[in-house]
Every structure is written in C-alpha cells, then in structure tokens.
Amino acid sequence: MIDLISEGGAEAVADAMSQMWDMPDWALEQQRRNDPRAVLAYFRSSWPDLSHVPDELSMPSLLMCGTDDEVQDPMARAARRGNAEFVGLDGEDHMATFLSVAARTAYRDFLAHVHGG
C-alpha cells in the first residue's frame, strides 16, 4: 500500500480499495480527496504492532477483526496472550469491519457482559 500511495496518490489508493473491498461511493470519494502524504504517513505509523499486548490485561478487553482481514491472526494471538475476548467477524475484511452490524453487536454484547447487563 505504501508503494501505491507513493506512486499513484489518493486516486490509485481509492481504485485499489474499490477492487479489494465493497466500499460505498461516499467512502471512495472521501479517499480521493485525501492528501496522499497524509495517507502515506498514516499507513507508515498505524499498522498494528500487537507485540506489546501484555500477558495479562488489567481490565476486560475486546479485540475484533474480520476473518478476511490480514491482521486477524496477529489480533487473535494478542487476544489470547492478553486474556482478552476475541471476535472474528465472519467474511468481513478490514474496511467492512467499520460498517459491520456484527461488530456493533459484538461491542454491545461485550459491554453488557462487562457491566453485568
């Protein structure tokens, strides 16, 4: 993705995203308006490094991602290592997770469980 941003800018990223994920038109248009330098900085700094998740988290924690997301395996390992709850969202990719009804349901269920409701 970093090479794509560097060489093709925001338009190339939007085109690639539309081929990889089923994204709404408004999200693709928003991507096209992004400053490619800002997007590049984001990707360079935000790809999850989950190695710092401690062996035991001090509070109830929920980690989730789609089963089609390339970070699913590291996320599941981090959840096991930290004794957190992990939810794999069947058939969801990285972008679809943000719009997922299943993700909202998992959040709601987790919070209800944590708060005893």
N, C-alpha and C positions, 0 to 999 in steps of 0.2 A: 504494500500500500504506500509505503514511503517513496519508493521509486515512481509510482504512478502519480502521486501528488507533485513530486519534484519536476517531473517531465511534462505532465499533462494538465496540471492545475485542477481547479474545482470542477470543471466540466467533465474531465476524464474520470474523476472520482464519482461524480453523480452517475455517469454512464455505467461504470463498473458496479456501483451499488445496485442500480436497476437490474443488472444482469444476475447479480448474486442473490438479491433479496426482493421480496414483493413489497416494495415501498410505495406509500401513497405519493401522488404527484406533488402535493404541497411540501413533503419532506425532501423530495428530489430538487424542487425549485429552491428551497432553502439552502440545500447543499451547494447548488450552483452559485449562490450569492456569497458564499463564504470566501474569506481571504485565504488563498492556498497556503500562505506562510503560517497562518494561524492553525489551519488544519494539520499541516506538517508538524508543527510544534506540539499539538495535541497528541497526535499518534506517537511521536517520539517519547513523550513523557507519561502517557497514561496507560500503556498496555499493561495489564495487571501482572505484577510480580507478587505471587502469593506465598513466596518462601518465608516471609516474615510473620505469617499467621502463627501465633504461639501454640504450644502443645495443648493448652487448656485456656479457652477464652473465659473471661471473668463474668460474662453476662450471657444470657440466651442470645444466640446469633443465628441468622438465616442467611445462607448463601444459595443463590439460584442462578441458573442459566439454561438456555435451550440445549436440547440434546444434539442439535446440529451446529452448535457454537464451537469454534475451535478452542475455546478456553474451558470447555466442560470438564475434561479430565483433571487439569490443574485445580479447578474450582472444587471438584468433588474431593480430591486429595486434601486440599486445605481444610475443607469442612470436617473430614474425618480426623485430621491431625488436631484441629482445634475443638473437637467435640461439638461442632455446630450442626444444625439441621441443614441438609442439602436437598434441594428440589430441582430435579431435571425436568424441564418443560418439554414434553414430547413434541418432536418435529419443529421446534422453534429454533431460529438462528439468532445471531447476535442482535440484529436490528428488530426482529419481530418481538423479542422479549419486552421491549419498551412499550409496545402496544398490546401486549398479551392479556387477555381476560384471565388466563390461568395464572399468570404472575400476580395479578391483583388479588385473586382468590387465595393464592399461597401466602401473600403478605397478610391478608385479613385473618386467615386461619392461624397463622403463626402468632400474630398479635393477640388473638382471642385466647390461644393456648397459654401464652406467656402471662397474660393478665387474668387467667382463670375464668374467662368468659365463654 
